[in-house]
Amino acid sequence: ITNLKYWGRCEPITSKTLQLLNDLSIGYPFGKGSQILGKSHPELVKLSAVQFMLNNHTSEHFSFLGINNQSNLTDMRCRTTFYTALGRLLMVDLG
């Protein structure tokens, strides 16, 4: 969250952080037999950091989400990755 909140205009940090979030939303083994690969871990959604992102997904909190005249392809990719990961995390609760 810190990387996305305070380093939102530093493309290398934002991209790598979002890639990690994306990977976690796809599925990451959190211990012996705790998850099936390809399904997001249900405990991930309960983390306060993830809840913060789900409840505050605006440019007010994450500057890379802002749309302005200087938006470029990288910003659009970051937004897409961010919302794709959040969408996956939301689907965990729906089963």
DOZASE-809703 format. One record per atom (N, C-alpha, C): residue number from 0; residue in one letter; atom name; x, y, z. Coordinates in pm, 1 decimal. Atoms other than C-alpha are relative to their C-alpha. Example, Ala and Ser with C-alpha at 12.3 -4.5 7.8 and 13.67 -1.06 7.14 Angstrom:
DOZASE-809703
+-----+------+------+----------+----------+----------+
:  nr : rest : atom :        X :        Y :        Z :
+-----+------+------+----------+----------+----------+
:   0 :    A :    N :     89.0 :   -119.0 :      0.0 :
:   0 :    A :   CA :   1230.0 :   -450.0 :    780.0 :
:   0 :    A :    C :     90.0 :    120.0 :      0.0 :
:   1 :    S :    N :    -82.0 :   -119.0 :     -6.0 :
:   1 :    S :   CA :   1367.0 :   -106.0 :    714.0 :
:   1 :    S :    C :    -77.0 :    109.0 :     73.0 :
+-----+------+------+----------+----------+----------+
end
This chain:
DOZASE-809703
+-----+------+------+----------+----------+----------+
:  nr : rest : atom :        X :        Y :        Z :
+-----+------+------+----------+----------+----------+
:   0 :    I :    N :     83.3 :   -119.3 :      0.0 :
:   0 :    I :   CA :      0.0 :      0.0 :      0.0 :
:   0 :    I :    C :     87.2 :    124.8 :      0.0 :
:   1 :    T :    N :    -88.1 :   -117.1 :     -7.2 :
:   1 :    T :   CA :    281.1 :    240.9 :     85.3 :
:   1 :    T :    C :     57.7 :     32.2 :   -136.5 :
:   2 :    N :    N :    -55.0 :    -23.0 :    133.7 :
:   2 :    N :   CA :    439.1 :    195.0 :   -255.7 :
:   2 :    N :    C :   -102.8 :     65.9 :    -90.9 :
:   3 :    L :    N :    103.1 :    -52.6 :     89.0 :
:   3 :    L :   CA :    110.4 :    264.4 :   -432.0 :
:   3 :    L :    C :    -47.4 :    138.7 :     42.7 :
:   4 :    K :    N :     46.8 :   -130.3 :    -48.7 :
:   4 :    K :   CA :     12.6 :    558.3 :   -210.8 :
:   4 :    K :    C :    103.7 :    110.1 :    -20.0 :
:   5 :    Y :    N :   -100.7 :   -105.6 :     -3.1 :
:   5 :    Y :   CA :    342.6 :    745.4 :   -195.1 :
:   5 :    Y :    C :     97.4 :     -1.7 :   -117.6 :
:   6 :    W :    N :    -89.1 :      9.1 :    115.7 :
:   6 :    W :   CA :    532.3 :    627.0 :   -502.4 :
:   6 :    W :    C :    -79.8 :    -17.7 :   -129.3 :
:   7 :    G :    N :     88.6 :     17.6 :    114.0 :
:   7 :    G :   CA :    241.8 :    639.0 :   -747.3 :
:   7 :    G :    C :     47.1 :     63.0 :   -129.2 :
:   8 :    R :    N :    -53.4 :    -64.0 :    121.0 :
:   8 :    R :   CA :    433.2 :    859.2 :   -989.8 :
:   8 :    R :    C :    136.2 :    -55.7 :    -39.4 :
:   9 :    C :    N :   -126.0 :     66.5 :     34.6 :
:   9 :    C :   CA :    741.1 :    635.7 :   -993.4 :
:   9 :    C :    C :    -36.0 :   -131.9 :    -68.5 :
:  10 :    E :    N :     50.4 :    112.3 :     78.9 :
:  10 :    E :   CA :    655.8 :    393.3 :  -1271.7 :
:  10 :    E :    C :     65.4 :   -134.0 :     33.5 :
:  11 :    P :    N :    -57.5 :    131.8 :    -30.1 :
:  11 :    P :   CA :    910.8 :    118.1 :  -1190.9 :
:  11 :    P :    C :    -51.9 :    -59.4 :    131.6 :
:  12 :    I :    N :     49.0 :     48.2 :   -129.7 :
:  12 :    I :   CA :    797.0 :     92.9 :   -827.3 :
:  12 :    I :    C :   -146.9 :    -37.5 :    -10.2 :
:  13 :    T :    N :    143.6 :     26.5 :     13.9 :
:  13 :    T :   CA :    428.0 :    115.1 :   -913.5 :
:  13 :    T :    C :    -24.1 :   -127.0 :    -80.4 :
:  14 :    S :    N :     19.0 :    118.5 :     85.2 :
:  14 :    S :   CA :    452.7 :   -145.3 :  -1189.7 :
:  14 :    S :    C :     34.9 :   -129.0 :     72.2 :
:  15 :    K :    N :    -41.9 :    121.8 :    -70.3 :
:  15 :    K :   CA :    642.0 :   -397.0 :   -977.3 :
:  15 :    K :    C :    -92.9 :    -31.2 :    116.6 :
:  16 :    T :    N :     92.9 :     20.5 :   -111.3 :
:  16 :    T :   CA :    410.5 :   -346.1 :   -680.4 :
:  16 :    T :    C :   -132.9 :    -53.4 :    -51.3 :
:  17 :    L :    N :    125.7 :     46.9 :     58.0 :
:  17 :    L :   CA :    103.9 :   -390.1 :   -899.1 :
:  17 :    L :    C :     12.9 :   -141.6 :    -54.6 :
:  18 :    Q :    N :    -20.4 :    136.5 :     47.8 :
:  18 :    Q :   CA :    252.7 :   -702.6 :  -1053.9 :
:  18 :    Q :    C :     -6.7 :    -98.6 :    116.2 :
:  19 :    L :    N :      9.2 :     85.4 :   -119.0 :
:  19 :    L :   CA :    293.8 :   -847.2 :   -703.5 :
:  19 :    L :    C :   -145.7 :    -14.8 :     44.4 :
:  20 :    L :    N :    142.3 :      4.8 :    -35.9 :
:  20 :    L :   CA :    -66.4 :   -755.2 :   -618.2 :
:  20 :    L :    C :    -76.6 :    -89.4 :    -97.1 :
:  21 :    N :    N :     64.9 :     81.8 :    101.7 :
:  21 :    N :   CA :   -179.0 :   -913.0 :   -944.3 :
:  21 :    N :    C :     30.9 :   -148.6 :     21.6 :
:  22 :    D :    N :    -39.2 :    138.6 :    -24.1 :
:  22 :    D :   CA :     17.9 :  -1231.7 :   -874.2 :
:  22 :    D :    C :    -70.6 :    -57.0 :    123.0 :
:  23 :    L :    N :     67.9 :     45.4 :   -121.5 :
:  23 :    L :   CA :   -129.8 :  -1254.0 :   -524.4 :
:  23 :    L :    C :   -148.7 :    -20.8 :    -24.8 :
:  24 :    S :    N :    143.0 :     14.4 :     27.5 :
:  24 :    S :   CA :   -480.3 :  -1204.8 :   -660.0 :
:  24 :    S :    C :    -29.6 :   -123.2 :    -85.2 :
:  25 :    I :    N :     16.3 :    120.0 :     83.4 :
:  25 :    I :   CA :   -429.4 :  -1489.0 :   -907.8 :
:  25 :    I :    C :      8.9 :   -124.7 :     86.2 :
:  26 :    G :    N :    -16.4 :    114.1 :    -88.6 :
:  26 :    G :   CA :   -312.9 :  -1726.0 :   -639.3 :
:  26 :    G :    C :    145.0 :    -17.5 :     37.3 :
:  27 :    Y :    N :   -135.0 :     15.9 :    -51.8 :
:  27 :    Y :   CA :     -7.9 :  -1768.0 :   -423.6 :
:  27 :    Y :    C :     -5.7 :    -99.4 :    114.8 :
:  28 :    P :    N :      5.0 :    100.4 :   -107.2 :
:  28 :    P :   CA :     68.5 :  -2067.7 :   -202.5 :
:  28 :    P :    C :     44.6 :     56.6 :    134.8 :
:  29 :    F :    N :    -28.3 :    -54.8 :   -132.4 :
:  29 :    F :   CA :     50.6 :  -1949.8 :    161.7 :
:  29 :    F :    C :     24.4 :   -110.8 :    102.2 :
:  30 :    G :    N :    -26.0 :    108.1 :    -94.0 :
:  30 :    G :   CA :    160.7 :  -2274.7 :    319.2 :
:  30 :    G :    C :    -47.9 :   -132.0 :    -55.4 :
:  31 :    K :    N :     31.9 :    136.0 :     44.2 :
:  31 :    K :   CA :    101.8 :  -2646.2 :    295.1 :
:  31 :    K :    C :   -148.4 :    -16.8 :    -27.9 :
:  32 :    G :    N :    136.2 :     32.9 :     38.1 :
:  32 :    G :   CA :   -215.5 :  -2721.8 :    105.5 :
:  32 :    G :    C :   -103.2 :    107.1 :     30.0 :
:  33 :    S :    N :     95.2 :   -103.6 :    -39.4 :
:  33 :    S :   CA :   -369.4 :  -2386.3 :    191.7 :
:  33 :    S :    C :    -78.9 :     56.7 :   -116.1 :
:  34 :    Q :    N :     76.8 :    -52.0 :    113.5 :
:  34 :    Q :   CA :   -481.7 :  -2308.5 :   -158.0 :
:  34 :    Q :    C :     28.8 :    -79.1 :   -125.7 :
:  35 :    I :    N :    -16.5 :     60.1 :    131.2 :
:  35 :    I :   CA :   -528.9 :  -2441.4 :   -504.0 :
:  35 :    I :    C :     54.5 :    107.6 :    -91.7 :
:  36 :    L :    N :    -59.9 :    -99.1 :     89.7 :
:  36 :    L :   CA :   -309.4 :  -2264.3 :   -757.9 :
:  36 :    L :    C :   -104.1 :     51.3 :    -97.8 :
:  37 :    G :    N :     94.9 :    -61.2 :     90.8 :
:  37 :    G :   CA :   -511.8 :  -2022.2 :   -965.3 :
:  37 :    G :    C :   -122.0 :     56.1 :     69.9 :
:  38 :    K :    N :    110.2 :    -57.5 :    -76.6 :
:  38 :    K :   CA :   -751.6 :  -1924.2 :   -688.7 :
:  38 :    K :    C :     59.6 :     90.1 :    106.9 :
:  39 :    S :    N :    -48.4 :    -92.7 :    -99.7 :
:  39 :    S :   CA :   -694.9 :  -1622.7 :   -470.1 :
:  39 :    S :    C :    -31.3 :    -51.9 :    139.2 :
:  40 :    H :    N :     16.6 :     48.1 :   -136.6 :
:  40 :    H :   CA :   -651.8 :  -1705.4 :   -103.7 :
:  40 :    H :    C :   -103.5 :     85.1 :     73.5 :
:  41 :    P :    N :    106.4 :    -75.7 :    -66.0 :
:  41 :    P :   CA :   -962.9 :  -1606.2 :     96.0 :
:  41 :    P :    C :     49.5 :     90.4 :    111.8 :
:  42 :    E :    N :    -52.4 :    -81.0 :   -109.8 :
:  42 :    E :   CA :   -753.7 :  -1472.4 :    384.5 :
:  42 :    E :    C :     59.1 :    131.9 :    -51.7 :
:  43 :    L :    N :    -58.2 :   -120.8 :     58.0 :
:  43 :    L :   CA :   -594.3 :  -1217.5 :    150.9 :
:  43 :    L :    C :   -100.2 :    114.6 :      1.3 :
:  44 :    V :    N :    103.9 :   -102.1 :      6.5 :
:  44 :    V :   CA :   -923.1 :  -1029.2 :    120.0 :
:  44 :    V :    C :    -26.4 :     60.6 :    138.0 :
:  45 :    K :    N :     25.0 :    -47.9 :   -135.9 :
:  45 :    K :   CA :   -945.5 :   -995.2 :    498.5 :
:  45 :    K :    C :    108.0 :     93.9 :     52.4 :
:  46 :    L :    N :   -107.7 :    -88.3 :    -44.7 :
:  46 :    L :   CA :   -617.3 :   -803.3 :    527.4 :
:  46 :    L :    C :    -44.3 :    145.5 :     -5.6 :
:  47 :    S :    N :     40.4 :   -141.4 :     -5.2 :
:  47 :    S :   CA :   -661.2 :   -439.6 :    627.1 :
:  47 :    S :    C :     49.4 :     77.3 :   -121.3 :
:  48 :    A :    N :    -53.3 :    -69.0 :    117.6 :
:  48 :    A :   CA :   -440.4 :   -325.6 :    338.8 :
:  48 :    A :    C :    -86.1 :    -25.8 :   -123.0 :
:  49 :    V :    N :     85.1 :     34.6 :    114.0 :
:  49 :    V :   CA :   -655.2 :   -509.1 :     85.2 :
:  49 :    V :    C :   -136.7 :     65.6 :     16.2 :
:  50 :    Q :    N :    127.3 :    -66.7 :    -24.7 :
:  50 :    Q :   CA :   -973.0 :   -377.2 :    246.5 :
:  50 :    Q :    C :      9.6 :    149.1 :    -29.1 :
:  51 :    F :    N :    -20.2 :   -141.8 :     29.3 :
:  51 :    F :   CA :   -829.5 :    -25.1 :    223.6 :
:  51 :    F :    C :     -6.2 :     24.6 :   -150.7 :
:  52 :    M :    N :      2.3 :    -17.1 :    146.0 :
:  52 :    M :   CA :   -770.0 :    -69.1 :   -150.6 :
:  52 :    M :    C :   -140.0 :    -18.4 :    -56.1 :
:  53 :    L :    N :    134.9 :     25.9 :     50.1 :
:  53 :    L :   CA :  -1116.0 :   -211.8 :   -206.1 :
:  53 :    L :    C :    -95.8 :    114.8 :     32.4 :
:  54 :    N :    N :     88.9 :   -108.4 :    -42.1 :
:  54 :    N :   CA :  -1279.1 :     77.1 :    -20.2 :
:  54 :    N :    C :     44.6 :    138.5 :    -46.3 :
:  55 :    N :    N :    -54.6 :   -131.9 :     34.6 :
:  55 :    N :   CA :  -1055.6 :    361.8 :   -142.6 :
:  55 :    N :    C :     76.1 :     -3.3 :   -132.0 :
:  56 :    H :    N :    -67.9 :     16.7 :    129.4 :
:  56 :    H :   CA :   -972.8 :    291.5 :   -506.3 :
:  56 :    H :    C :    -20.3 :    123.0 :    -89.1 :
:  57 :    T :    N :     11.5 :   -124.2 :     76.5 :
:  57 :    T :   CA :   -954.8 :    653.2 :   -626.3 :
:  57 :    T :    C :    135.5 :     68.9 :     -7.9 :
:  58 :    S :    N :   -125.5 :    -74.2 :     14.9 :
:  58 :    S :   CA :   -684.7 :    894.5 :   -734.9 :
:  58 :    S :    C :     31.2 :     84.3 :    123.2 :
:  59 :    E :    N :    -24.5 :    -72.1 :   -125.6 :
:  59 :    E :   CA :   -727.7 :   1071.7 :   -400.7 :
:  59 :    E :    C :     99.9 :    -77.3 :     86.3 :
:  60 :    H :    N :    -87.9 :     84.5 :    -79.7 :
:  60 :    H :   CA :   -545.3 :    778.6 :   -240.8 :
:  60 :    H :    C :    115.0 :    -58.6 :    -80.7 :
:  61 :    F :    N :   -101.2 :     60.1 :     86.4 :
:  61 :    F :   CA :   -349.9 :    639.0 :   -536.5 :
:  61 :    F :    C :     17.3 :     87.8 :   -123.8 :
:  62 :    S :    N :    -17.8 :   -100.5 :    105.6 :
:  62 :    S :   CA :   -207.9 :    903.8 :   -769.4 :
:  62 :    S :    C :      5.8 :    -58.3 :   -141.1 :
:  63 :    F :    N :     -8.9 :     58.1 :    134.6 :
:  63 :    F :   CA :   -147.2 :    665.1 :  -1061.6 :
:  63 :    F :    C :   -137.8 :    -25.6 :    -61.0 :
:  64 :    L :    N :    135.5 :     18.4 :     51.8 :
:  64 :    L :   CA :   -525.6 :    628.0 :  -1092.3 :
:  64 :    L :    C :    -57.7 :    127.0 :    -59.6 :
:  65 :    G :    N :     49.8 :   -126.8 :     51.6 :
:  65 :    G :   CA :   -567.6 :    994.8 :  -1179.2 :
:  65 :    G :    C :      9.5 :      7.8 :   -151.2 :
:  66 :    I :    N :     -0.3 :    -19.9 :    145.2 :
:  66 :    I :   CA :   -658.3 :   1080.5 :  -1534.9 :
:  66 :    I :    C :     22.8 :    147.5 :    -24.4 :
:  67 :    N :    N :    -29.2 :   -139.0 :     33.8 :
:  67 :    N :   CA :   -500.8 :   1396.8 :  -1665.9 :
:  67 :    N :    C :     55.6 :      7.7 :   -141.1 :
:  68 :    N :    N :    -49.4 :    -19.0 :    137.3 :
:  68 :    N :   CA :   -360.4 :   1541.3 :  -1985.6 :
:  68 :    N :    C :    132.9 :    -68.8 :    -24.6 :
:  69 :    Q :    N :   -129.4 :     65.4 :     17.5 :
:  69 :    Q :   CA :    -24.2 :   1378.7 :  -1921.0 :
:  69 :    Q :    C :     -6.9 :   -150.6 :     18.7 :
:  70 :    S :    N :     13.4 :    145.3 :    -14.1 :
:  70 :    S :   CA :   -164.4 :   1027.5 :  -1879.4 :
:  70 :    S :    C :     64.6 :    -67.8 :   -120.1 :
:  71 :    N :    N :    -64.7 :     72.3 :    108.4 :
:  71 :    N :   CA :     35.9 :    782.5 :  -2079.9 :
:  71 :    N :    C :    -40.0 :   -146.9 :      3.9 :
:  72 :    L :    N :     33.5 :    141.6 :     11.3 :
:  72 :    L :   CA :     15.5 :    419.0 :  -2177.8 :
:  72 :    L :    C :     37.5 :    -76.2 :    126.9 :
:  73 :    T :    N :    -42.4 :     66.7 :   -123.5 :
:  73 :    T :   CA :    205.6 :    312.4 :  -1865.6 :
:  73 :    T :    C :   -102.3 :     19.9 :    110.4 :
:  74 :    D :    N :    102.2 :    -26.9 :   -101.5 :
:  74 :    D :   CA :    -49.7 :    482.4 :  -1638.7 :
:  74 :    D :    C :   -125.0 :    -83.4 :    -26.2 :
:  75 :    M :    N :    118.1 :     78.5 :     33.8 :
:  75 :    M :   CA :   -330.3 :    308.9 :  -1825.1 :
:  75 :    M :    C :     21.3 :   -147.6 :     32.6 :
:  76 :    R :    N :    -30.6 :    139.7 :    -33.3 :
:  76 :    R :   CA :   -159.0 :    -28.7 :  -1785.0 :
:  76 :    R :    C :     -4.5 :    -21.4 :    150.5 :
:  77 :    C :    N :      2.5 :     10.1 :   -146.1 :
:  77 :    C :   CA :   -113.0 :     36.6 :  -1413.9 :
:  77 :    C :    C :   -143.6 :     -1.9 :     51.5 :
:  78 :    R :    N :    140.9 :     -3.2 :    -41.2 :
:  78 :    R :   CA :   -480.6 :    125.4 :  -1374.4 :
:  78 :    R :    C :    -68.1 :   -132.5 :    -31.9 :
:  79 :    T :    N :     59.9 :    126.7 :     41.2 :
:  79 :    T :   CA :   -582.3 :   -186.1 :  -1566.0 :
:  79 :    T :    C :     42.5 :   -113.4 :     92.9 :
:  80 :    T :    N :    -51.3 :    104.1 :    -89.5 :
:  80 :    T :   CA :   -359.7 :   -411.5 :  -1352.9 :
:  80 :    T :    C :    -61.7 :     12.7 :    138.6 :
:  81 :    F :    N :     55.4 :    -26.4 :   -132.4 :
:  81 :    F :   CA :   -487.0 :   -249.1 :  -1032.4 :
:  81 :    F :    C :   -144.8 :    -47.1 :      8.1 :
:  82 :    Y :    N :    142.0 :     35.1 :     -4.4 :
:  82 :    Y :   CA :   -855.2 :   -287.8 :  -1114.2 :
:  82 :    Y :    C :    -24.6 :   -147.4 :    -32.7 :
:  83 :    T :    N :     11.1 :    143.7 :     26.9 :
:  83 :    T :   CA :   -806.5 :   -640.1 :  -1253.7 :
:  83 :    T :    C :     24.9 :    -78.9 :    127.9 :
:  84 :    A :    N :    -31.4 :     67.0 :   -125.8 :
:  84 :    A :   CA :   -644.6 :   -749.2 :   -927.0 :
:  84 :    A :    C :   -111.9 :     20.6 :    102.1 :
:  85 :    L :    N :    109.2 :    -26.1 :    -94.1 :
:  85 :    L :   CA :   -916.1 :   -580.1 :   -719.6 :
:  85 :    L :    C :   -124.9 :    -79.6 :    -38.0 :
:  86 :    G :    N :    114.9 :     77.7 :     45.3 :
:  86 :    G :   CA :  -1182.9 :   -748.5 :   -930.1 :
:  86 :    G :    C :     13.0 :   -146.2 :     39.2 :
:  87 :    R :    N :    -22.7 :    139.1 :    -40.6 :
:  87 :    R :   CA :  -1028.2 :  -1088.7 :   -866.1 :
:  87 :    R :    C :    -21.9 :    -17.3 :    150.1 :
:  88 :    L :    N :     13.8 :      8.7 :   -145.6 :
:  88 :    L :   CA :  -1012.3 :  -1017.9 :   -492.8 :
:  88 :    L :    C :   -147.3 :      9.1 :     41.8 :
:  89 :    L :    N :    142.7 :     -8.7 :    -29.8 :
:  89 :    L :   CA :  -1379.4 :   -919.7 :   -492.7 :
:  89 :    L :    C :    -71.2 :   -131.4 :    -29.4 :
:  90 :    M :    N :     63.2 :    126.8 :     38.4 :
:  90 :    M :   CA :  -1468.5 :  -1248.1 :   -661.9 :
:  90 :    M :    C :     23.6 :   -110.2 :    101.7 :
:  91 :    V :    N :    -27.8 :    101.8 :   -102.1 :
:  91 :    V :   CA :  -1314.6 :  -1445.6 :   -374.2 :
:  91 :    V :    C :   -120.1 :    -16.3 :     91.8 :
:  92 :    D :    N :    115.2 :      6.2 :    -89.7 :
:  92 :    D :   CA :  -1610.0 :  -1357.4 :   -151.4 :
:  92 :    D :    C :   -121.9 :    -61.8 :    -67.2 :
:  93 :    L :    N :    114.2 :     55.2 :     72.9 :
:  93 :    L :   CA :  -1852.8 :  -1462.2 :   -421.4 :
:  93 :    L :    C :     16.1 :   -148.4 :    -30.8 :
:  94 :    G :    N :    -24.0 :    142.5 :     23.6 :
:  94 :    G :   CA :  -1691.6 :  -1803.1 :   -453.0 :
:  94 :    G :    C :     26.2 :    -26.1 :   -145.1 :
+-----+------+------+----------+----------+----------+
end
